[in-house]
Amino acid sequence: MKYPIGFSSLLSDFALFALFLGWLTTPVVGAPVPDPVGFLMPQVQEPQIPTHTARITDFGAVSGGQVLCTAAISTGIDALTAQGGGKLIIPAGLWLTGPIVLRSDIELVVEQGALVQFTKDTKQYKGPALIYGENLTNVAITGRGVFDGGGEAWRPVKHAKMTEAAWKGLLASGGHLDAETDIWTPPGVDGFRRPKMLVLSHCQRVLLDGTTFENSPSWNINPSFCDDVTIRNLIITNPYFAQNGDGLDLESCRNVIIRGDRLDVGDDGLCMKSGVRGRQGRGPAGGAARPPNALRPTENVLIENCVVYHAHGGFTIGSEMSGDVRNIWVNNCSFIGTDVGLRFKTQRGRGGVVERIYVTNISMTDIVTDAISFDMYYEQKGGGGSAAKPVPVSDGTPQFRDLYIENIVCRGAQRAVQLQGLPEMPIRGIHLKNVSITADTGLVCEDARDITLDHVEIIRRTGPVANFKTSHDVRIDQLGFGTGAPTLFRVEGGGNSGIAVSGTDLKGAGQALELAGSADASAIAIKQ
């Protein structure tokens, strides 16, 4: 099986890869391109910031965390803007502030030793984020300082995620406890939409470099509808119990490099989204026009050398998917203790096509649930299973196709792989090569077509190595499974065909094949 990316068998075949992505006429990135793979994508341009500089203390900012510096920071940004732009420096010290609104041609430099604490007075905030910029060109946040979002003033907390001592402390602090959901909400924020830490919307040439973003009320970093984005060397943290405490959510952005970041958060870590969520992105009922750019894809993204610790997913696509996600390469990353390792999620009604995704050289340990998960029933209770019935295909039908996952090692997961499509829209073209996973249970494949397992090792503790339901055109070559597996393959129901197994030593298994329900042995051919 040949893969349309510069994998080991195709390192020199750059022209084929460029042709596949339709990028033959696109400039090639210089230094940021990983070597020697030769991943081709459009040039990612960094902002060009004028050389003027100023310090927030020039405009009356007082350190110590007792005096609001909101006006000083705003005045400094305005003063530099009047000069055509420049760098506003936040020096070492503790600085208390309200919301920060960025401008074009401005770089906010948060120096080593600077801690910017956002005030917990929730009435100060009217916009979507603590730090916000819209329709900007050339904007940057750099430096080794820290932004603390004061998220504890905003966040609801689930009882189940807290120790009893911590939970008692929350209840004693005031706020509101919903007895039905067992969720506590801080005082003064009932019904208020929590802001994100940083939102940059419809911007061009964005740079985030070296800064720590922590303790956000909601998502941490959220570029949306942006072009030419570079995000590198960030530290992004939220408490493990932070609801919607995502690390990095990239929405409908083009030409992005994400490199060398460290994340430890309360929801998904590195997450790709697109368009406006659900039916809003596909036009309101009654035929009214959809919002402008509602279906704009996220495309041309390189993610490499990142580490994700606690998170719901290490690398995630979805579930907000009214647009498409395509041309993404995730390389040389580590996921340690995330709930899911590689997480692809969507559901009926959200639409969007996820395609041409390449994931290579990933190390994972202590994954709580699935090492690799494709789930088209996200947030739909009772979805999936053999009782699932097809519904008519529409523009709200999501699609997963043409994903290539190679050189993956996972040591410790609840389940090795979930491949769960829809009966009316199976997932297609999922290719796993040189993958080794140890897990409690093996692979489950349902409503899927054109699946390749090439040199895949699944060492499970219980149950079959691989389960198939309504699966078609599955090619398995040189499957490894350790020793003591009672069953290699379980085929369930009559809706399977074209499962072909080759190059696999069956000696370590109790039985090669188990048929369940109305399954027919002709659905699978095992060739030694």
DRENNURO-526777 format. One record per residue (C-alpha): x, y negated, z negated; residue in three letters; residue number from 1. Coordinates in steps of 0.5 Angstrom, whole numbers, plus 2048, in hexadecimal, padded with zeros to 3 digits. Example, Ala and Ser with C-alpha at 12.3 -4.5 7.8 and 13.67 -1.06 7.14 Angstrom:
NODE    px    py    pz     r     k
NODE   819   809   7F0   ALA     1
NODE   81B   802   7F2   SER     2
This chain:
NODE    px    py    pz     r     k
NODE   800   800   800   MET     1
NODE   803   7F9   802   LYS     2
NODE   801   7F3   7FE   TYR     3
NODE   801   7EC   801   PRO     4
NODE   806   7E9   7FC   ILE     5
NODE   80D   7E9   7FB   GLY     6
NODE   80D   7F0   7F7   PHE     7
NODE   813   7F4   7F7   SER     8
NODE   811   7F7   7FE   SER     9
NODE   810   7F1   801   LEU    10
NODE   815   7EC   7FE   LEU    11
NODE   818   7EA   805   SER    12
NODE   811   7EA   808   ASP    13
NODE   80F   7E2   807   PHE    14
NODE   80C   7E1   80E   ALA    15
NODE   807   7E7   80C   LEU    16
NODE   805   7E4   806   PHE    17
NODE   805   7DD   808   ALA    18
NODE   800   7DF   80E   LEU    19
NODE   7FC   7E3   809   PHE    20
NODE   7FB   7DC   805   LEU    21
NODE   7FA   7D8   80B   GLY    22
NODE   800   7D4   809   TRP    23
NODE   804   7D4   80F   LEU    24
NODE   804   7CC   810   THR    25
NODE   804   7CB   809   THR    26
NODE   80B   7C8   806   PRO    27
NODE   80F   7CD   801   VAL    28
NODE   810   7CB   7FA   VAL    29
NODE   818   7CA   7F9   GLY    30
NODE   81B   7CB   7F2   ALA    31
NODE   814   7CD   7EE   PRO    32
NODE   813   7D3   7F3   VAL    33
NODE   815   7D9   7EF   PRO    34
NODE   81B   7DD   7F2   ASP    35
NODE   81C   7E2   7F5   PRO    36
NODE   814   7E4   7F6   VAL    37
NODE   813   7DE   7FB   GLY    38
NODE   80C   7DC   7F9   PHE    39
NODE   80A   7D7   7FE   LEU    40
NODE   805   7D1   7FC   MET    41
NODE   804   7CA   7FE   PRO    42
NODE   809   7C5   7FB   GLN    43
NODE   807   7C3   7F4   VAL    44
NODE   808   7BC   7F3   GLN    45
NODE   80A   7B9   7EC   GLU    46
NODE   808   7B2   7EA   PRO    47
NODE   80D   7AC   7EB   GLN    48
NODE   80C   7A7   7E5   ILE    49
NODE   80F   7A0   7E6   PRO    50
NODE   815   79F   7E1   THR    51
NODE   812   79A   7DC   HIS    52
NODE   812   79C   7D5   THR    53
NODE   80E   79A   7CF   ALA    54
NODE   80D   79D   7C8   ARG    55
NODE   806   79D   7C4   ILE    56
NODE   80A   799   7BF   THR    57
NODE   80A   793   7C3   ASP    58
NODE   803   793   7C3   PHE    59
NODE   802   793   7BC   GLY    60
NODE   802   79B   7BA   ALA    61
NODE   803   79C   7B3   VAL    62
NODE   806   7A3   7B1   SER    63
NODE   804   7A7   7AB   GLY    64
NODE   7FD   7AA   7AD   GLY    65
NODE   7F9   7A5   7A9   GLN    66
NODE   7F8   79F   7AF   VAL    67
NODE   7F4   7A1   7B5   LEU    68
NODE   7F9   7A0   7BB   CYS    69
NODE   7F3   7A0   7C0   THR    70
NODE   7F3   799   7C3   ALA    71
NODE   7FB   799   7C3   ALA    72
NODE   7FC   79F   7C7   ILE    73
NODE   7F6   79C   7CC   SER    74
NODE   7F9   795   7CC   THR    75
NODE   800   798   7CE   GLY    76
NODE   7FD   79C   7D4   ILE    77
NODE   7FA   796   7D6   ASP    78
NODE   800   792   7D6   ALA    79
NODE   804   797   7DA   LEU    80
NODE   7FE   798   7DF   THR    81
NODE   7FF   790   7E0   ALA    82
NODE   806   791   7E2   GLN    83
NODE   805   797   7E7   GLY    84
NODE   805   79C   7E2   GLY    85
NODE   80B   79F   7DD   GLY    86
NODE   80C   7A4   7D7   LYS    87
NODE   809   7A2   7D0   LEU    88
NODE   80D   7A5   7CB   ILE    89
NODE   80A   7A8   7C4   ILE    90
NODE   810   7A9   7C0   PRO    91
NODE   811   7AD   7BA   ALA    92
NODE   80C   7AC   7B4   GLY    93
NODE   805   7AE   7B2   LEU    94
NODE   800   7AA   7B7   TRP    95
NODE   7F9   7AA   7B5   LEU    96
NODE   7F4   7A9   7BC   THR    97
NODE   7EE   7A9   7BF   GLY    98
NODE   7ED   7AB   7C6   PRO    99
NODE   7F2   7A9   7CB   ILE   100
NODE   7F0   7A7   7D2   VAL   101
NODE   7F6   7A8   7D8   LEU   102
NODE   7F7   7A4   7DE   ARG   103
NODE   7FA   7A5   7E4   SER   104
NODE   802   7A5   7E5   ASP   105
NODE   802   7A6   7DD   ILE   106
NODE   807   7AB   7D9   GLU   107
NODE   805   7AC   7D2   LEU   108
NODE   80C   7AE   7CF   VAL   109
NODE   80B   7B1   7C8   VAL   110
NODE   812   7B1   7C5   GLU   111
NODE   815   7B7   7C1   GLN   112
NODE   812   7B6   7BA   GLY   113
NODE   80C   7B2   7BC   ALA   114
NODE   805   7B5   7B9   LEU   115
NODE   7FF   7B2   7BC   VAL   116
NODE   7F9   7B3   7B8   GLN   117
NODE   7F2   7B2   7BB   PHE   118
NODE   7ED   7AF   7B5   THR   119
NODE   7E8   7B4   7B3   LYS   120
NODE   7E3   7AE   7B3   ASP   121
NODE   7DF   7B1   7B8   THR   122
NODE   7DB   7AB   7BA   LYS   123
NODE   7E1   7A8   7BD   GLN   124
NODE   7E1   7AD   7C3   TYR   125
NODE   7DC   7AC   7C9   LYS   126
NODE   7DF   7AF   7CF   GLY   127
NODE   7E0   7B7   7D0   PRO   128
NODE   7E7   7B7   7CD   ALA   129
NODE   7EC   7B4   7C8   LEU   130
NODE   7F1   7B2   7CE   ILE   131
NODE   7ED   7B1   7D5   TYR   132
NODE   7EF   7AE   7DC   GLY   133
NODE   7EB   7AE   7E2   GLU   134
NODE   7EC   7AD   7E9   ASN   135
NODE   7F4   7AB   7E8   LEU   136
NODE   7FA   7AC   7EC   THR   137
NODE   801   7AD   7E9   ASN   138
NODE   7FF   7AF   7E1   VAL   139
NODE   804   7B2   7DC   ALA   140
NODE   804   7B5   7D5   ILE   141
NODE   80B   7B7   7D3   THR   142
NODE   810   7B7   7CD   GLY   143
NODE   811   7BC   7C7   ARG   144
NODE   80C   7B9   7C2   GLY   145
NODE   805   7BC   7C0   VAL   146
NODE   7FE   7BA   7C1   PHE   147
NODE   7F9   7BD   7BC   ASP   148
NODE   7F2   7BC   7BE   GLY   149
NODE   7EF   7BD   7B6   GLY   150
NODE   7EA   7C2   7B9   GLY   151
NODE   7E8   7C4   7B2   GLU   152
NODE   7E4   7BE   7B2   ALA   153
NODE   7E0   7C1   7B8   TRP   154
NODE   7E0   7C8   7B8   ARG   155
NODE   7DB   7CD   7B6   PRO   156
NODE   7DD   7D3   7B3   VAL   157
NODE   7DB   7DB   7B3   LYS   158
NODE   7DB   7DE   7AD   HIS   159
NODE   7DD   7E5   7B0   ALA   160
NODE   7E4   7E1   7B2   LYS   161
NODE   7E5   7DF   7AB   MET   162
NODE   7E8   7E2   7A5   THR   163
NODE   7E3   7E1   79F   GLU   164
NODE   7E8   7DC   79B   ALA   165
NODE   7E8   7D8   7A1   ALA   166
NODE   7E1   7D8   7A2   TRP   167
NODE   7DF   7D6   79B   LYS   168
NODE   7E4   7D0   79C   GLY   169
NODE   7E0   7CE   7A2   LEU   170
NODE   7D9   7CF   79F   LEU   171
NODE   7DC   7CB   799   ALA   172
NODE   7DE   7C5   79E   SER   173
NODE   7D7   7C3   7A0   GLY   174
NODE   7D4   7C4   7A7   GLY   175
NODE   7CF   7C9   7A9   HIS   176
NODE   7CE   7D0   7A9   LEU   177
NODE   7C9   7D3   7AE   ASP   178
NODE   7C6   7D9   7AA   ALA   179
NODE   7C4   7DD   7B1   GLU   180
NODE   7CB   7DC   7B4   THR   181
NODE   7CF   7DC   7AE   ASP   182
NODE   7D3   7D6   7B1   ILE   183
NODE   7D5   7D0   7AD   TRP   184
NODE   7D6   7C9   7B1   THR   185
NODE   7DA   7C3   7AE   PRO   186
NODE   7D6   7BE   7AB   PRO   187
NODE   7D3   7B8   7B0   GLY   188
NODE   7D4   7BC   7B6   VAL   189
NODE   7CE   7C0   7B7   ASP   190
NODE   7CB   7C0   7BE   GLY   191
NODE   7D2   7BC   7C0   PHE   192
NODE   7D5   7BE   7C6   ARG   193
NODE   7DD   7C0   7C4   ARG   194
NODE   7E2   7BC   7C8   PRO   195
NODE   7E8   7C0   7CB   LYS   196
NODE   7EF   7BE   7CA   MET   197
NODE   7F1   7BB   7D1   LEU   198
NODE   7ED   7BB   7D7   VAL   199
NODE   7F0   7B8   7DE   LEU   200
NODE   7EA   7B8   7E3   SER   201
NODE   7EB   7B6   7EA   HIS   202
NODE   7F3   7B4   7EA   CYS   203
NODE   7F9   7B5   7EE   GLN   204
NODE   800   7B6   7EC   ARG   205
NODE   7FF   7B9   7E5   VAL   206
NODE   805   7BB   7E0   LEU   207
NODE   804   7BE   7D9   LEU   208
NODE   80B   7BF   7D7   ASP   209
NODE   80E   7C2   7D0   GLY   210
NODE   809   7BF   7CB   THR   211
NODE   805   7C3   7C6   THR   212
NODE   7FD   7C3   7C6   PHE   213
NODE   7FA   7C6   7C0   GLU   214
NODE   7F3   7C6   7BC   ASN   215
NODE   7EF   7C4   7C1   SER   216
NODE   7E7   7C3   7C0   PRO   217
NODE   7E6   7C7   7C6   SER   218
NODE   7EA   7C9   7CC   TRP   219
NODE   7F1   7C7   7CC   ASN   220
NODE   7F4   7C5   7D3   ILE   221
NODE   7EF   7C4   7D9   ASN   222
NODE   7F1   7C1   7DF   PRO   223
NODE   7EB   7C1   7E4   SER   224
NODE   7EA   7C0   7EB   PHE   225
NODE   7F2   7BE   7EB   CYS   226
NODE   7F7   7BE   7F1   ASP   227
NODE   7FE   7BF   7F0   ASP   228
NODE   7FF   7C1   7E8   VAL   229
NODE   805   7C3   7E4   THR   230
NODE   804   7C6   7DD   ILE   231
NODE   80A   7C9   7DA   ARG   232
NODE   80E   7CA   7D4   ASN   233
NODE   807   7C8   7D0   LEU   234
NODE   806   7CB   7C9   ILE   235
NODE   7FE   7CC   7C8   ILE   236
NODE   7FB   7CF   7C2   THR   237
NODE   7F4   7CF   7BF   ASN   238
NODE   7F2   7D3   7B9   PRO   239
NODE   7F0   7DA   7BA   TYR   240
NODE   7E9   7D9   7B8   PHE   241
NODE   7E8   7D3   7BC   ALA   242
NODE   7E2   7D4   7C0   GLN   243
NODE   7E3   7D2   7C8   ASN   244
NODE   7EA   7D0   7C6   GLY   245
NODE   7ED   7D2   7CC   ASP   246
NODE   7F4   7D0   7CE   GLY   247
NODE   7F5   7CE   7D5   LEU   248
NODE   7EE   7CE   7DA   ASP   249
NODE   7F0   7CC   7E1   LEU   250
NODE   7EA   7CA   7E5   GLU   251
NODE   7E9   7C9   7EC   SER   252
NODE   7F0   7C7   7ED   CYS   253
NODE   7F5   7C8   7F3   ARG   254
NODE   7FD   7C8   7F3   ASN   255
NODE   7FF   7CA   7EC   VAL   256
NODE   805   7CC   7E8   ILE   257
NODE   804   7CF   7E1   ILE   258
NODE   80B   7D1   7DE   ARG   259
NODE   80E   7D3   7D8   GLY   260
NODE   808   7D1   7D3   ASP   261
NODE   806   7D5   7CC   ARG   262
NODE   7FF   7D5   7CA   LEU   263
NODE   7FC   7D8   7C4   ASP   264
NODE   7F5   7D6   7C4   VAL   265
NODE   7ED   7D8   7C2   GLY   266
NODE   7EB   7DA   7C9   ASP   267
NODE   7EE   7DB   7D0   ASP   268
NODE   7F5   7D9   7D1   GLY   269
NODE   7F7   7D8   7D8   LEU   270
NODE   7F0   7D7   7DB   CYS   271
NODE   7EE   7D6   7E2   MET   272
NODE   7E7   7D3   7E4   LYS   273
NODE   7E4   7CF   7E9   SER   274
NODE   7DE   7CB   7EB   GLY   275
NODE   7D8   7C9   7E7   VAL   276
NODE   7D5   7CF   7E2   ARG   277
NODE   7D0   7D3   7E5   GLY   278
NODE   7CA   7D1   7E9   ARG   279
NODE   7CC   7CA   7E8   GLN   280
NODE   7D1   7CB   7ED   GLY   281
NODE   7CD   7CE   7F2   ARG   282
NODE   7C8   7C8   7F2   GLY   283
NODE   7C2   7C7   7ED   PRO   284
NODE   7BB   7CB   7EE   ALA   285
NODE   7B7   7C8   7F4   GLY   286
NODE   7BC   7C7   7F9   GLY   287
NODE   7BF   7C0   7F6   ALA   288
NODE   7C7   7BF   7F8   ALA   289
NODE   7CC   7C2   7F4   ARG   290
NODE   7D1   7BE   7F0   PRO   291
NODE   7D7   7BB   7F4   PRO   292
NODE   7DD   7C0   7F4   ASN   293
NODE   7D8   7C5   7F0   ALA   294
NODE   7DB   7CB   7F4   LEU   295
NODE   7E3   7C9   7F5   ARG   296
NODE   7E7   7CF   7F4   PRO   297
NODE   7ED   7CF   7EF   THR   298
NODE   7F3   7D1   7F4   GLU   299
NODE   7FA   7D2   7F5   ASN   300
NODE   7FD   7D3   7EE   VAL   301
NODE   803   7D6   7EB   LEU   302
NODE   803   7D8   7E4   ILE   303
NODE   80A   7DB   7E1   GLU   304
NODE   80E   7DC   7DB   ASN   305
NODE   808   7DA   7D6   CYS   306
NODE   807   7DE   7D0   VAL   307
NODE   800   7DF   7CD   VAL   308
NODE   7FF   7E1   7C6   TYR   309
NODE   7F8   7E1   7C3   HIS   310
NODE   7F3   7E0   7C8   ALA   311
NODE   7EC   7E3   7CB   HIS   312
NODE   7F0   7E4   7D1   GLY   313
NODE   7F7   7E3   7D3   GLY   314
NODE   7F6   7E1   7DA   PHE   315
NODE   7EF   7E0   7DC   THR   316
NODE   7EB   7DF   7E2   ILE   317
NODE   7E3   7DC   7E0   GLY   318
NODE   7DE   7DC   7DE   SER   319
NODE   7DC   7D6   7E1   GLU   320
NODE   7DD   7D7   7E8   MET   321
NODE   7D8   7D3   7ED   SER   322
NODE   7DE   7D2   7F1   GLY   323
NODE   7E4   7D7   7F3   ASP   324
NODE   7EA   7D8   7F0   VAL   325
NODE   7F0   7DB   7F5   ARG   326
NODE   7F7   7DB   7F7   ASN   327
NODE   7FA   7DC   7F0   ILE   328
NODE   800   7DF   7ED   TRP   329
NODE   801   7E1   7E6   VAL   330
NODE   809   7E3   7E5   ASN   331
NODE   80D   7E5   7DF   ASN   332
NODE   808   7E4   7DA   CYS   333
NODE   807   7E7   7D3   SER   334
NODE   801   7E8   7CF   PHE   335
NODE   802   7EA   7C8   ILE   336
NODE   7FB   7EC   7C4   GLY   337
NODE   7F6   7E9   7C8   THR   338
NODE   7EF   7EB   7C8   ASP   339
NODE   7F0   7ED   7D0   VAL   340
NODE   7F6   7ED   7D4   GLY   341
NODE   7F4   7EB   7DB   LEU   342
NODE   7ED   7E9   7DB   ARG   343
NODE   7E8   7E8   7E1   PHE   344
NODE   7E1   7E6   7DF   LYS   345
NODE   7DB   7E4   7E2   THR   346
NODE   7D3   7E5   7E3   GLN   347
NODE   7CE   7E5   7E8   ARG   348
NODE   7CB   7DE   7E9   GLY   349
NODE   7D2   7DB   7E9   ARG   350
NODE   7D4   7DC   7F0   GLY   351
NODE   7DC   7DB   7F2   GLY   352
NODE   7E1   7DF   7F5   VAL   353
NODE   7E7   7E1   7F2   VAL   354
NODE   7EC   7E4   7F7   GLU   355
NODE   7F4   7E4   7F8   ARG   356
NODE   7F6   7E5   7F1   ILE   357
NODE   7FD   7E7   7F0   TYR   358
NODE   7FF   7E9   7E9   VAL   359
NODE   806   7EC   7E8   THR   360
NODE   80B   7EE   7E2   ASN   361
NODE   807   7ED   7DC   ILE   362
NODE   808   7F0   7D5   SER   363
NODE   803   7F1   7D0   MET   364
NODE   803   7F4   7C9   THR   365
NODE   7FD   7F5   7C4   ASP   366
NODE   7F7   7F3   7C9   ILE   367
NODE   7F1   7F4   7C5   VAL   368
NODE   7EC   7F6   7CA   THR   369
NODE   7EE   7F7   7D2   ASP   370
NODE   7F5   7F6   7D5   ALA   371
NODE   7F1   7F5   7DB   ILE   372
NODE   7EA   7F3   7DC   SER   373
NODE   7E6   7F1   7E2   PHE   374
NODE   7DF   7F0   7DF   ASP   375
NODE   7D9   7ED   7E4   MET   376
NODE   7D4   7EE   7DE   TYR   377
NODE   7D7   7E8   7D9   TYR   378
NODE   7D2   7E6   7D4   GLU   379
NODE   7CD   7EA   7D7   GLN   380
NODE   7CB   7EF   7D1   LYS   381
NODE   7C9   7F6   7D4   GLY   382
NODE   7CC   7F5   7DA   GLY   383
NODE   7D0   7FA   7DE   GLY   384
NODE   7CF   802   7DD   GLY   385
NODE   7CC   807   7E2   SER   386
NODE   7C5   803   7E1   ALA   387
NODE   7C7   7FD   7E4   ALA   388
NODE   7C3   7FB   7EA   LYS   389
NODE   7C5   7F7   7F0   PRO   390
NODE   7C2   7F0   7F1   VAL   391
NODE   7C2   7EC   7F7   PRO   392
NODE   7C8   7E9   7F9   VAL   393
NODE   7C8   7E1   7F9   SER   394
NODE   7CD   7DB   7F9   ASP   395
NODE   7CD   7DD   7F1   GLY   396
NODE   7D0   7E4   7F2   THR   397
NODE   7D7   7E4   7F0   PRO   398
NODE   7DD   7E8   7F3   GLN   399
NODE   7E3   7EA   7F1   PHE   400
NODE   7E8   7ED   7F7   ARG   401
NODE   7EF   7EE   7F9   ASP   402
NODE   7F3   7ED   7F2   LEU   403
NODE   7FA   7F0   7F2   TYR   404
NODE   7FD   7F2   7EB   ILE   405
NODE   804   7F5   7EB   GLU   406
NODE   809   7F7   7E6   ASN   407
NODE   805   7F6   7DF   ILE   408
NODE   807   7F9   7D9   VAL   409
NODE   802   7FA   7D3   CYS   410
NODE   803   7FD   7CC   ARG   411
NODE   7FD   7FE   7C8   GLY   412
NODE   7F6   7FC   7CA   ALA   413
NODE   7EF   7FF   7C9   GLN   414
NODE   7ED   800   7D0   ARG   415
NODE   7F2   800   7D6   ALA   416
NODE   7EE   7FE   7DC   VAL   417
NODE   7E7   7FB   7DD   GLN   418
NODE   7E5   7FB   7E4   LEU   419
NODE   7DE   7F9   7E4   GLN   420
NODE   7DA   7F6   7EA   GLY   421
NODE   7D3   7F5   7EC   LEU   422
NODE   7CF   7FA   7F0   PRO   423
NODE   7CD   7F4   7F5   GLU   424
NODE   7D4   7F2   7F5   MET   425
NODE   7DA   7F7   7F3   PRO   426
NODE   7E0   7F4   7F1   ILE   427
NODE   7E5   7F5   7F7   ARG   428
NODE   7EC   7F6   7F9   GLY   429
NODE   7EF   7F7   7F2   ILE   430
NODE   7F6   7F9   7F2   HIS   431
NODE   7FA   7FC   7EC   LEU   432
NODE   802   7FE   7EE   LYS   433
NODE   807   800   7E9   ASN   434
NODE   802   7FF   7E3   VAL   435
NODE   804   802   7DC   SER   436
NODE   7FE   802   7D6   ILE   437
NODE   7FE   805   7D0   THR   438
NODE   7F7   805   7CD   ALA   439
NODE   7F1   808   7C9   ASP   440
NODE   7ED   80A   7CF   THR   441
NODE   7EF   80A   7D7   GLY   442
NODE   7EC   806   7DD   LEU   443
NODE   7E5   805   7DE   VAL   444
NODE   7E3   804   7E6   CYS   445
NODE   7DB   802   7E7   GLU   446
NODE   7D9   7FE   7EE   ASP   447
NODE   7DF   7FE   7F1   ALA   448
NODE   7E2   7FF   7F8   ARG   449
NODE   7E9   7FF   7FB   ASP   450
NODE   7ED   800   7F4   ILE   451
NODE   7F4   802   7F4   THR   452
NODE   7F8   805   7EF   LEU   453
NODE   7FF   806   7F1   ASP   454
NODE   804   809   7EB   HIS   455
NODE   7FF   807   7E6   VAL   456
NODE   801   80A   7DF   GLU   457
NODE   7FB   80A   7DA   ILE   458
NODE   7FC   80E   7D3   ILE   459
NODE   7F6   80E   7CF   ARG   460
NODE   7F4   811   7C9   ARG   461
NODE   7ED   814   7CA   THR   462
NODE   7E9   815   7D0   GLY   463
NODE   7EA   816   7D8   PRO   464
NODE   7F0   812   7DB   VAL   465
NODE   7EB   80F   7E0   ALA   466
NODE   7E4   80E   7E0   ASN   467
NODE   7E0   80D   7E7   PHE   468
NODE   7D9   80B   7E8   LYS   469
NODE   7D6   808   7EF   THR   470
NODE   7DD   807   7F1   SER   471
NODE   7E0   808   7F8   HIS   472
NODE   7E6   808   7FC   ASP   473
NODE   7EB   809   7F6   VAL   474
NODE   7F2   80B   7F8   ARG   475
NODE   7F6   80E   7F2   ILE   476
NODE   7FD   80F   7F3   ASP   477
NODE   802   812   7EE   GLN   478
NODE   7FE   811   7E8   LEU   479
NODE   801   812   7E1   GLY   480
NODE   7FE   814   7DB   PHE   481
NODE   803   817   7D6   GLY   482
NODE   801   81E   7D3   THR   483
NODE   7FA   820   7CF   GLY   484
NODE   7F5   81D   7D3   ALA   485
NODE   7EF   821   7D3   PRO   486
NODE   7EC   81F   7DA   THR   487
NODE   7F0   81B   7DF   LEU   488
NODE   7EA   818   7E3   PHE   489
NODE   7E2   818   7E1   ARG   490
NODE   7DE   816   7E7   VAL   491
NODE   7D6   814   7E5   GLU   492
NODE   7D0   814   7E9   GLY   493
NODE   7CF   815   7F1   GLY   494
NODE   7D1   80E   7F3   GLY   495
NODE   7D9   810   7F4   ASN   496
NODE   7DD   811   7FA   SER   497
NODE   7E4   811   7FD   GLY   498
NODE   7E8   812   7F7   ILE   499
NODE   7EF   814   7F9   ALA   500
NODE   7F4   817   7F4   VAL   501
NODE   7FB   818   7F6   SER   502
NODE   802   819   7F3   GLY   503
NODE   7FF   81B   7EC   THR   504
NODE   802   820   7E8   ASP   505
NODE   7FC   824   7E5   LEU   506
NODE   7FF   828   7E0   LYS   507
NODE   7FF   824   7DA   GLY   508
NODE   7F7   824   7DA   ALA   509
NODE   7F2   828   7D7   GLY   510
NODE   7EE   828   7DE   GLN   511
NODE   7EF   823   7E4   ALA   512
NODE   7E7   822   7E5   LEU   513
NODE   7E1   821   7E1   GLU   514
NODE   7DA   820   7E5   LEU   515
NODE   7D5   81D   7E1   ALA   516
NODE   7CD   81B   7E3   GLY   517
NODE   7CC   81C   7EB   SER   518
NODE   7D4   81C   7EC   ALA   519
NODE   7D6   820   7F2   ASP   520
NODE   7DD   823   7F3   ALA   521
NODE   7DE   820   7FA   SER   522
NODE   7DE   819   7F7   ALA   523
NODE   7E5   81A   7F5   ILE   524
NODE   7EB   81E   7F8   ALA   525
NODE   7F1   81F   7F4   ILE   526
NODE   7F7   821   7F8   LYS   527
NODE   7FE   823   7F5   GLN   528
